[in-house]
Amino acid sequence: MQELMNFRKNLFMPEDNLPAPAPEVQVAKPEKIQEVYVLREWKEYIGEALLIIFSVFLGLAFTEWINSMHERSETREIVNGIRQELINNKKGEQEQYEYQARALRTIDSALTNVSIQQEILQGDDFKLTRIFPEGILYRDLSSTAWEVAKAQNLAKRMPLSTITLLTSVYENQSRIPKTEDEIAKIIFSRESRKPENLHTTLLLIRDNLKGWAFDRALGLITQYDQCIAVLGNEIP
């Protein structure tokens, strides 16, 4: 009975006696991210553009400098090669000139001396070594360095006067080996083996030797000296 009375009492209890409601949970809202915009002046853009342009030009200039140094080194090597080749050729041509002078003296003697003629022509056997003990060409004159230089287009790197001088000396030099072919034509001819034609054969050998080689030698040696001196000044 008492419990029923308490239940009724609680049922009609004033609101002041009601339990306090649970506090509301505050949910934190995310903060907004502030974006910062930097305003730049036109001078800054121009400065950056000029810096880029300067960097490009600096890179090109450096590349050009490297290429120039490489080309200069290559030119120096080529010129040194030609100069050394000409020094060797001059020495060889001087020796060849003396050798051919002895051959010409032998021919001149044979033209007036029958015993020497008999030593040169023994039956059908033409003893060329009686005139040229070590062959018609005593020394080989090289042009390898010059051919390499032409292949490397040296004409663009040197004065025209120097190229003209080099072209002349090498063309003059190239005519000397033809002596061998021209004298061979005479000796291999059937008519040259006849004793009655020996005098004429010796004259033809002498004239070819003088025309292709001996008479050209002193001028060629002078050209060698000129080229060697010029190339000594051309080496950068």
Residue pairs with C-beta under 8 A, 6 or more apart in sequence:
71 157
72 236
74 152
75 154
75 157
75 158
75 236
76 235
76 236
78 145
78 148
78 149
78 152
78 154
79 149
79 154
79 158
79 231
79 234
79 235
80 235
81 145
81 148
81 149
82 145
82 146
82 149
82 166
82 227
82 231
83 227
83 228
83 231
83 232
83 235
84 145
85 142
85 143
85 144
85 145
85 146
86 169
86 224
86 227
86 228
86 231
87 224
87 228
88 142
89 141
89 142
89 173
89 224
90 221
90 224
90 225
90 228
92 139
92 140
92 141
93 139
93 141
93 173
93 176
93 217
93 220
93 221
93 224
94 221
95 138
95 139
96 137
96 138
96 139
96 176
96 213
96 217
97 214
97 217
97 218
97 221
99 134
99 138
99 139
100 138
100 209
100 213
100 214
100 217
101 214
103 131
103 132
103 209
104 206
104 209
104 210
104 214
106 116
106 130
106 131
107 131
107 202
107 205
107 206
107 209
108 206
109 116
110 116
110 117
110 120
110 131
110 202
111 199
111 202
111 203
116 130
117 198
117 199
117 202
119 127
119 130
120 126
120 127
120 130
120 131
120 198
120 202
121 127
121 193
121 195
121 198
124 193
126 187
126 192
126 193
128 136
128 187
131 205
135 180
136 179
136 180
136 183
136 184
136 209
137 176
137 177
137 179
137 180
141 173
141 176
141 177
143 170
143 173
143 174
146 166
146 170
154 163
155 163
158 234
159 234
162 230
162 231
162 234
165 223
165 226
165 227
165 230
166 227
168 223
169 220
169 223
169 224
169 226
169 227
172 216
172 219
172 220
172 223
173 220
175 212
175 216
176 212
176 213
176 216
176 217
176 220
178 212
179 208
179 209
179 212
179 213
182 208
182 212
183 205
183 208
183 209
186 192
186 201
186 204
186 205
186 208
187 201
187 205
191 197
191 201
192 198
192 201
